[in-house]
Amino acid sequence: MYKHILVPVDGSETARLALGEAIKLASALEAQIRLVHVVNKLPWVSPGLTGAVVQELINQLRGTGESILHDAMTCVRDAGIVADSRLIEALGTEAGECIIEQMAAWPADLIVCGTHGRRGIHRILMGSDAEYVLRHSTVPVLMVRRSGVSEGA
């Protein structure tokens, strides 16, 4: 069935819940997990920021991403599951696009990702990487969100 499960992680509660589901599936199916975290460098490029400030912000984002991946990898390995991870540094590419690229490159046969369940204006303003993944994935996608929680109307 599923042997390669791709799990995007961003440090959010919904990503942690999705990781928990992926661990359960991987354990039952004897599957591998690939963890992915995307650092998007472009939002920090601004005329008012100097190169040194931009680089420091990117370094902080990279460090946070590495910490998120490390914590997630610890959970996966503690469950006895074979795993690897990728920190992807994107320049203006949305996280959803990077996740779809990883899906094809690995190749994953399932994506398990968290979603905040935003609707209405919140989704329009915040965007939705999970929705992008769902719309563009060529493999099944399991969306996990906190039960009973919905943002926006």
C-alpha positions as CSV (number, residue, x, y, z in Angstrom):
1,M,0.0,0.0,0.0
2,Y,1.8,3.2,1.1
3,K,5.5,2.9,1.5
4,H,6.7,6.5,1.3
5,I,4.8,9.1,3.3
6,L,5.7,12.7,2.9
7,V,5.0,15.0,5.9
8,P,5.3,18.8,5.7
9,V,6.1,20.2,9.2
10,D,6.0,23.9,10.2
11,G,5.9,23.7,14.0
12,S,2.2,24.2,14.2
13,E,-0.2,22.1,16.3
14,T,-1.9,20.8,13.2
15,A,1.4,19.8,11.7
16,R,2.2,17.9,15.0
17,L,-1.2,16.1,14.7
18,A,-0.5,15.2,11.1
19,L,2.9,13.8,12.0
20,G,1.2,11.7,14.7
21,E,-1.2,10.3,12.0
22,A,1.7,9.7,9.7
23,I,3.6,7.8,12.4
24,K,0.6,5.6,13.0
25,L,0.3,4.8,9.3
26,A,4.0,4.2,8.8
27,S,4.1,1.9,11.8
28,A,1.2,-0.1,10.6
29,L,2.3,-0.2,6.9
30,E,6.1,-0.5,7.6
31,A,6.5,2.7,5.5
32,Q,9.2,5.3,5.5
33,I,8.6,9.0,6.3
34,R,10.2,12.0,4.7
35,L,9.8,15.3,6.7
36,V,9.8,18.5,4.8
37,H,10.1,22.1,6.1
38,V,10.2,25.1,3.7
39,V,12.0,28.3,4.4
40,N,10.7,31.0,2.0
41,K,13.4,33.7,1.7
42,L,11.5,36.2,-0.5
43,P,9.2,37.8,2.1
44,W,12.2,39.3,3.8
45,V,13.5,41.1,0.7
46,S,12.4,44.7,1.2
47,P,13.9,48.0,0.1
48,G,14.2,49.1,3.8
49,L,16.2,46.2,4.9
50,T,20.0,45.9,4.4
51,G,21.6,42.7,3.2
52,A,23.0,42.0,6.7
53,V,19.5,42.3,8.2
54,V,17.9,40.1,5.5
55,Q,20.7,37.5,6.0
56,E,20.1,37.4,9.8
57,L,16.4,36.9,9.3
58,I,17.0,34.1,6.9
59,N,19.5,32.5,9.3
60,Q,16.9,32.7,12.1
61,L,14.3,31.1,9.8
62,R,16.7,28.4,8.8
63,G,17.6,27.7,12.4
64,T,13.9,27.5,13.4
65,G,13.3,25.1,10.5
66,E,16.2,22.9,11.5
67,S,14.8,22.8,15.0
68,I,11.3,21.9,13.8
69,L,12.8,19.1,11.6
70,H,15.0,17.8,14.5
71,D,12.0,17.6,16.9
72,A,9.8,15.9,14.3
73,M,12.7,13.5,13.4
74,T,13.1,12.6,17.0
75,C,9.3,11.6,17.3
76,V,9.6,9.5,14.1
77,R,12.7,7.7,15.1
78,D,11.4,7.1,18.7
79,A,8.6,5.3,17.0
80,G,11.1,3.1,15.2
81,I,10.3,4.4,11.8
82,V,12.9,4.9,9.0
83,A,12.9,8.6,8.1
84,D,14.8,11.4,6.5
85,S,14.2,15.1,6.3
86,R,14.7,18.0,3.9
87,L,15.0,21.7,4.7
88,I,14.1,23.5,1.5
89,E,15.1,27.1,1.0
90,A,12.8,28.6,-1.5
91,L,13.1,32.0,-3.1
92,G,9.6,33.2,-3.7
93,T,8.1,29.7,-4.2
94,E,5.2,28.9,-2.0
95,A,5.5,26.0,0.4
96,G,2.8,24.1,-1.3
97,E,4.7,24.1,-4.6
98,C,7.9,22.9,-2.8
99,I,5.9,20.1,-1.2
100,I,4.5,18.9,-4.6
101,E,8.1,19.0,-6.0
102,Q,9.3,16.8,-3.1
103,M,6.4,14.4,-3.7
104,A,7.5,13.8,-7.2
105,A,11.3,13.8,-6.5
106,W,11.2,11.2,-3.6
107,P,8.7,9.7,-4.8
108,A,5.9,9.8,-2.2
109,D,2.8,7.7,-2.5
110,L,1.0,9.6,0.3
111,I,1.1,13.1,1.7
112,V,-0.1,13.7,5.3
113,C,-0.4,17.3,6.2
114,G,-2.0,19.5,8.7
115,T,-4.5,22.2,7.8
116,H,-5.9,25.0,9.9
117,G,-9.4,24.8,8.3
118,R,-9.5,28.4,7.5
119,R,-12.4,29.6,5.4
120,G,-13.7,32.8,4.0
121,I,-11.6,36.0,4.3
122,H,-9.0,34.3,6.5
123,R,-8.2,31.8,3.8
124,I,-8.1,34.5,1.1
125,L,-5.7,36.6,3.2
126,M,-3.5,33.8,4.6
127,G,-3.6,31.5,1.6
128,S,-3.5,27.8,2.0
129,D,-0.5,25.6,1.3
130,A,-2.6,22.5,2.3
131,E,-5.2,23.4,-0.3
132,Y,-2.5,23.8,-3.0
133,V,-1.1,20.4,-2.1
134,L,-4.6,18.9,-2.2
135,R,-5.3,20.4,-5.6
136,H,-2.0,19.6,-7.3
137,S,-1.0,16.2,-5.7
138,T,-0.9,13.2,-7.9
139,V,-1.0,10.9,-4.9
140,P,-3.6,10.6,-2.0
141,V,-3.5,13.4,0.6
142,L,-4.6,13.0,4.2
143,M,-5.5,16.3,5.7
144,V,-5.4,16.5,9.5
145,R,-6.8,19.4,11.6
146,R,-7.7,19.9,15.2
147,S,-11.2,18.5,15.7
148,G,-13.9,21.0,16.4
149,V,-11.8,24.0,15.3
150,S,-12.5,26.2,12.3
151,E,-11.2,29.7,11.7
152,G,-13.2,32.4,9.9
153,A,-16.6,32.2,8.3
